[in-house]
Amino acid sequence: MALKILEHGSAEYYQMVNLRDAVLRRPLGLSFNPEELEGEKENIMIGAFEDDDILGCCMLVAENQEVIRLRQMAVLNDLQGKGIGRAIMNFAENIARDRGYKILSMHARKNAQGFYEKMGYKVASDEFMEVTIPHYVMEKEL
């Protein structure tokens, strides 16, 4: 498995968009709009690949000089639980650390809370609704 930073607008980026759509959006009856995707240009896009096939992804969005936010974490449904998400998270944390960020934050889906806690993240908010489902802010010092 290869982990890499993707270029916005590349073929690999569109594989990432399709994966996020299939895993995160379509099950909720949601979809991406062109403006939303255009707004991702400044984000750090991360993908996990086996040969030319995307297995999982996430993106990092700078909140300020110390905090970077993880968004759109997704792994192919039939590959969840096989260590791909953990590898992506470790890669993302290293990138954030290398770029000088002190805290990795996210809006974690309630059903993924246990995964992130195993990675050392702590709940930092009350439960709230986002994209029609319960979430928590979770954070980890890098």
C-alpha positions in Angstrom: 0.0 0.0 0.0 1.3 3.4 -1.0 0.3 6.6 0.9 0.7 9.9 -0.9 -0.4 13.5 -1.1 -2.7 14.1 -4.0 -2.9 17.0 -6.4 -6.2 18.8 -6.6 -7.8 18.1 -10.0 -5.7 15.1 -10.7 -7.1 11.6 -11.7 -6.2 10.4 -8.2 -8.0 13.3 -6.7 -11.2 12.3 -8.6 -10.8 8.8 -7.4 -10.7 10.3 -3.9 -13.9 12.3 -4.6 -15.7 9.1 -5.8 -14.6 7.2 -2.7 -15.8 10.0 -0.4 -19.1 10.2 -2.3 -19.7 6.4 -2.1 -18.7 6.0 1.6 -19.6 9.3 3.2 -22.2 11.1 1.2 -24.5 8.8 -0.8 -25.5 6.7 2.2 -26.8 9.9 3.8 -28.6 11.0 0.5 -26.0 13.8 0.0 -23.7 14.7 -2.8 -20.8 17.1 -3.5 -21.4 20.3 -5.5 -18.7 21.9 -7.8 -18.2 24.9 -5.5 -17.5 22.6 -2.5 -14.9 20.6 -4.5 -13.3 23.9 -5.9 -12.9 25.0 -2.3 -10.7 22.1 -1.5 -7.8 23.5 -3.5 -5.8 24.6 -0.5 -6.3 21.4 1.5 -3.8 18.6 1.9 -5.3 15.6 0.1 -4.1 12.1 1.3 -4.8 8.8 -0.5 -3.9 5.2 0.2 -3.4 3.2 -3.0 -2.8 -0.4 -4.0 -1.4 -0.2 -7.5 -3.8 2.4 -9.2 -6.8 1.7 -6.9 -7.7 4.0 -4.1 -8.3 2.2 -0.8 -8.9 5.2 1.6 -8.4 8.9 2.0 -8.6 12.0 4.1 -7.8 15.7 3.9 -6.2 18.2 6.2 -7.5 21.7 6.5 -5.5 24.4 8.3 -7.7 26.1 11.0 -4.9 28.4 12.3 -1.1 28.2 12.8 -1.4 25.5 15.5 -4.5 23.5 14.6 -5.2 21.5 11.5 -8.5 19.7 11.0 -8.9 16.2 9.5 -11.9 15.9 7.2 -13.5 13.4 4.9 -11.8 10.3 6.3 -13.0 7.3 4.3 -11.9 3.7 3.6 -13.6 1.3 1.2 -16.4 -0.4 3.1 -15.1 -4.0 2.5 -11.6 -3.0 3.6 -12.5 -1.3 6.9 -10.8 -2.9 10.0 -7.7 -4.0 8.0 -5.3 -1.2 9.2 -5.8 1.2 6.3 -7.4 3.9 8.3 -4.7 3.6 11.0 -2.0 3.9 8.3 -3.7 7.0 6.8 -4.1 8.6 10.3 -0.4 8.0 11.1 0.6 9.5 7.7 -1.7 12.5 8.2 -0.4 13.1 11.8 3.2 13.0 10.5 2.5 15.5 7.7 0.7 17.8 10.2 3.6 17.5 12.7 6.2 18.1 10.0 4.4 21.3 9.0 4.5 22.6 12.5 0.9 22.0 13.7 0.4 21.2 17.4 -3.1 19.8 17.4 -5.1 17.6 15.0 -8.8 18.2 15.3 -11.8 16.7 13.6 -15.6 16.4 13.6 -15.8 12.6 14.1 -18.9 10.7 13.4 -20.3 9.1 16.6 -20.0 5.6 15.1 -16.2 6.2 14.5 -15.5 7.6 18.0 -13.9 4.3 19.2 -11.5 4.1 16.2 -10.2 7.6 16.9 -10.0 7.0 20.7 -7.7 4.0 19.9 -5.5 6.4 18.0 -5.2 8.7 21.0 -7.9 11.2 20.3 -10.1 12.7 23.0 -13.7 14.0 22.8 -13.6 17.8 23.1 -17.3 18.7 22.7 -20.8 17.7 23.4 -22.5 15.6 20.7 -23.8 17.7 17.7 -25.5 17.0 14.4 -23.7 17.5 11.1 -24.7 16.1 7.7 -27.7 14.6 9.4 -25.8 12.4 11.9 -24.3 12.7 15.4 -20.7 13.9 15.7 -18.1 15.0 18.3 -15.2 17.3 18.0 -12.1 15.1 18.8 -8.5 16.3 19.2 -5.0 15.0 19.7 -1.9 16.8 20.6 0.8 16.1 18.0 
